[in-house]
Structures are given as structure tokens and as C-alpha cells.
Amino acid sequence: MGVKRVLARWRRDVKRLPCRRVQTLNEKRGDAHVLRATFVIAGTPRGGTTWVEELLGQVPDCQRLWEPLHGDTLARISDLPFTWRQWIPPDAEWPEAEAFFRRLLSGRILHPLLLRDWDVPLAPKGRHLVKFCRANRLLPWLVRRLDLRPPVLLVRHPCAVVASQLRYGAWDLSDRSYRFPEGRFAKGYEPFRERLEGLATPEERLAATWSLDTLVPLSDPLNDRAWITLAYERLVREGEAELRRVFARLGEEPPRASLERLRRPSATTAAGSPILEGGDQLAGWTRRLDAGQIRRVLDTVAAFGLGDLYTDALEPDYDRLVRPG
């Protein structure tokens, strides 16, 4: 029996009953207290969220919940008509969505697909850590609707993200046109329609998705106030200081295990990554993308108003990154 089939059976048969038991126990807990104890990480796919999840997840008595907005998982835990990167306007009323996130972030939705492969919940934990790589466009709405401790918003250089996505191979790039967002609140994307429909290459389409994921939270007046805006590049360059800063804003002391994991690659690091080969972790994209691809990524980012934030330099304008609005 192959590894994938073994893992599928494990998720289906072994973890299902303990998940139900712990979910039932979590249902009895006080909502407000549990929400304030929850850690939330948001970012883009291939943007380093797994690494940050592994760093923050070293706090004691913590249950990690993995990618609840992934399409396959979401379909099993909710019937909400979410798109893959659902946007909700900050002032929108959507009671069903609010109720879903309230239950999710307080541990009252527990499913085997939300857990790491060999993680079996045997008893309720004192806190939860929920890692999303598709929640950026929800973040301004989410912090206005729920009483959360500040989420961590991780932002990484678009060239690095696009290079990793192209190499990782999980994205279908056969369609030569950008799929314009559909579903609830899709009209909010209308100002970008012409820009999106004019994209011609895979790297431009991936860069446009990164741009929308980044523009929504960074253009909000609550940027780096209601959440912690964290630059991937600064975490690499000044790891311990940045990690201590994040934990301080979360009201926690950084566990020694978190500090020890700073230079260890995440579980989803691909073979050939500079961090595995001893190279400059920030410069990998300069070798994986050619000059034309780099220019197309940066031109796309600039078209969305983020050209002053990321250029062909390895690090962003850090002051601009955390500027509200």
C-alpha cells in the first residue's frame, strides 16, 4: 500500500473519532476566552507561512489547525460559498461567515484534514494556532468582526513567491487567461478587470494574485495595528530580534524551541532550496527567474500600486510595508 493511501486511511479512520470527541469538548468552552488565546497566521502560498507556523507553534499546550480555506478541506467543514481567496469588504455583514470563523478559531470545528498527518488530538488544548495561506483578503474584515489577538501577516518578495510557485508545480498554468474572481463580493474586483484580463504569462498571473493578496491588507488603515505585518526577509536577516518582536506583540515569551528552529527549513521546503544548500536564502529567485520574468513580475506588482514596496532589491522598503493604509 502506497504512502498516500496509508495517510488517507489514517485521516479517515484513526483520527476521525478523537477529532469528534475533542470538538464536542471544545463546544463547551467560553468563546471569548478561547478566541483571545488563538494565534492566526496569514500569508500567500509559498510565502513562508509553514515556517512561521512551526516557529509560533512551539508554544506549549497548542493545537495547530492547517489550511482551513483549502478547497478540499473547506468543502468538508463548511457549506459557505467561498472562493479560493475570498474577499470580504471590511464593513460587510455576513453572519454565516462570521459564525463559521468564530467556531473555527475557537476549536469548535475539528476535522482530520485540519491536522498534520500524524497529529491525533487526544484532549482539548489551551490554545489554537490556525495557519492560512489564503486569508489575506479576509484579514481586514476578520479583525473587525472577532476579538482576536493580533494575527501575523507574513509578506514575502513577489519574485521569490512566484519563483517558488513555478518550481513547486501545484498551480495549473495551462490557461493563458487570468480567471477573474467570481462569487460573493466579486464586483469589488471590477476596477482591476482590465489589468487582470491583459495578463499574458504565468509569472504575470501569479504576480497579480500575489498583488491582490498583498494590496488588500496593506492598504487598510489597520495595517500593522490590528495585525502584525512581518517581512519574510527581515525574519531571515534578523531572525531572533524579529521573533522576539512578534511574540512581544502577542503577549508571549518566545519559547526556546522557537528560537532554536529559526535556521531549520520548514516541512514544505522544496529540494534544491538555498536554505538546504547553504546559500543566500533571499537570493534564490534571482537565479530561478530570468531577467524577462523578473521584469514582468515587478511590472505587474507596480501596476497594482506596490512598485515602491518591492523592486529588484532582495529586501523591501520596510517602512512602507508597515505604514497604515
N, C-alpha and C positions, 0 to 999 in steps of 0.2 A: 504494500500500500504506500503510495507516494506521500511526501511530507504535507502537501496541500490538503490531501484527503484526510490525513490524520488530524491536522489542525481544524478542519471543518467539523469533523466528528467531535473533537474536544469542545469546540464552541457550542455545538448543538446539544450534546448530551451531558457533558460533565459540568459545564458552567451554568446551565440554564436554571437548575433548581436553587443553587446558592444565590444567584442573582435575584430570583424572585423573593427568596427569604429576606435578603438584605434590603431590597426595595420596600417590602412590607414594613420592616422595622424603621426605615427612613421616613416612611409616610407619617409616622407618629411624632416626628421631631419638630421643634419650633422653626418655622420658615425663616424668620428674620435672622435669627442667630446663625443658622446654617449658611445662609447666603453671604453674610459678612465673613464667614470662615473660608469661603470658596476662592480659589485662585483661578483666574481666567487668562489664557494666553491666546492672542490673535496674531495673524500674520499671513503671508502668502505661501502657497505650495513651493517647496524647495527654497524657502526663505530662512531656515534655521529654527523653526518652531519646535521641532523634535529635540534639538539640542537644549533649548531653553526649558522645555518641559522636563527634561532629565535633570537639569540643574535645580529648578524650583521644586521638583518632585521629591527631593531628598528630605524635605521637612517631615518630621515624624507624624504618624497617625494620619496619613494622607492617601485617599483613593484617587487614582488617576482615571479620567474618562477621556477617551480617544476619539477625536474627529466625529462628533455627533451630526455634523452637517454634510458628511459624505453621503452621496446619493443613496447607496445601498443601505447604509445604516439608518439614515433619516426615514426611509420608506418603512422600516420596521419599528420605529419608535414614535412616529407621528404621521398624521394624515394632512398636515399643513401643506398648502400648495407652494412650497418654497422652490425657488430656482437654485442652481448650484452656488451662486454668490448673491443671495437675496439681499436687496437693498430695501431698507425701511426708512422713510423720512423721519428725522428726529422728533417731529411733533405729531407723528401719525398715531392714530388709535387702532390697535389690532389686538383686542383682548385675548383671542385664542393663541396668538403668538406669545404674548406676554405670559399667559398661563403655562405654556409649554416651557419657556425658558426658566420660569420660576421653579417648576418641578425638576427640570433637568439639572440646574445649577445647585439645587439643594439635595441632589442624590436620590430623588424620588422617581427617577427613570433609570433603570439599570438593565442593560442588555448585554449578552456576551460580546456583541460586536463593538461595544464601547470600551472593552478591556483589552489589554495586551494579551498575547497568545496564551501565556501560562499563568496569568493572573486570575486567581479564583477568590472572590470576596467571601470570607468566612464570617465576618461580623461588620457592622457599620463602623466607618471611620469618623474621626472627629472633624475632618475637613475633606474637601474635594478639590482636585485640580483638573480643569477642563481645557483641553488644547484644541483650538480651531485653526485651520489654515484657510478657512473660507468665511470668516465672520467679520472682516474689516468693515464691510459696508453696513453691517448691523450695529457696530460699536456705538456710534453717537446716540442711536435710539435706545440701545440696551442700557446704557448707563443712566439715561433719563427715566427709565421705567422701573429699574430694580435697584435696591440699595445694596450695591456691591462694593467690596474693597476694590481699589483701582486695578483694572485689568492691565496686563502688559501687552503693548502693541510693538511687535518686532518688525523693523523695516530694514530691508537689505537692498544693496545696489541692484537696479533693474538688469544690468548686463550680467551680473552674477546669477540672478534668478533665472533669466532666460537661458543662459548657457547651461545651467543645471537641468532645466526642464527639457531642453532639446536633447540633452545627453541621457537623461533618465528614461525617456521613451514612453511615459504614461499618458501623453497627450496626443490626441488624434489630430494631425496636422494636414490630413489629406484634403480637407475642404479649403478651397482657396479664398473663401469669403468669410468675414467675421460674422459670427452668429449674434445678431442683435438681441439683447436681453428681452425676454418675454415675461409674462406673468404679472402679478400684482405690483403696482408702482412702476411698471416699465416705462410709463410716459416720462418719468424723471430723466431718462437717458436720451430723450429727443434732442437736446442741444448738442449731443455728441454723434448723432446719427451719421451725418456726412463724413465726419472724421473717421468713424468706425468702418463705414462701408467703403472707404478708399484704401483700406489696408491691403497690401498685396503679397506679403511674405509671412512665413511662420513666425519669424522673430518680431515682426511688427504686430501681429495679432497677440502674441504672448506679452509684448511690452504694453499694449493697450489695456489688457486685462490687469497687469501689474499697476498701471497708471490709475485706473478706476479704483482698484483696491486700496491704493495709497492716497489718492486725492480726497476721497470721502472723509476719512478720519483726520487727515492733516489740515483740511480746510475748515474744520469745525472749531468754533471758539473754545471748546473744552479740550482741545488737543494738549496733551501733556499736563492736563489739570485733573480731569476726571479719570484719565488712564495714564499709564507710564509709557511714554514713547521711547523706545530703546533701539539704538542703531546697532545692527549686527556688527558692523565694522569696529565700532568703539568697544563692543564686548570682546572682540578678538584682540584688539590692541591693548586695552586696559581692563582685562577681564575681572580681576579681583575687585578693583575700585568700582566698576560698573555693577557687579553683582551685589556688592555691599550697598550701593545706592538704591538698587531695586528693592532689596529686602528691607531697607530702612523705610522706604515709602509704603511697603506692605505691612509695616509694623512688626517685623520679624527679625530675629538674629539669623544670619546665614549659617546653616549647618556646615560643619567641617566637610562633610561628604560632598556638598555642593561646590565648595572651593576646590576640592580635590579633583572634581570631574571637569574642570574648566578646559583642560587641554586634551580631553578624551573626545574622540569623534562620536557623533550620535549614532543611534541604531540604524538610521536610514542613510548614512553617508555612503555614496557610491564608490566602487572600486576605482582607483586612479585619482581620487580627490587629493589636492595638495596636502591636506591635513594628514592623510595616510602616508604620504611620501616625503614629509618633512619640508615641503615648500611653503611659500608665502600663501597663506590661506585666502588672502584677499585678491591675489593676482591671477587666480586660475582662469577667470573669464577672458583675460587679455590674450590667452593662448588658445582658448577653445572657440572664440568668435573671431572671424576675420574682420578687417577694417571696415568693409561694407556693412556687415551685420551690426557692428558696434555703432556705426553712424545711424543706421536705420532704427535701432533701439532708442538711441538718445534723441533722435529727431521726433520719434513718436512720443516719448516722455515729455519733451519740450512742448509738443502740440497740446498737451493736457495741462500746461502751466507749471510743470515741475522741473523745467530745464535749469533753473537756478539752484536746485537742490542736488541733482546728480549730473555729473559731467563725465569726461573720460578719466578723471582722477579716481583713485581707488576708494577714497573716502568722501562722504557727502559734506555739505555745509551743515555742520551740527547745530548751529544757532537757528538756521532756517527750519530744520527738522522739528524742533520743539516749540516753534513760535505759534501761539494760538491763532487759529484762523488763517 
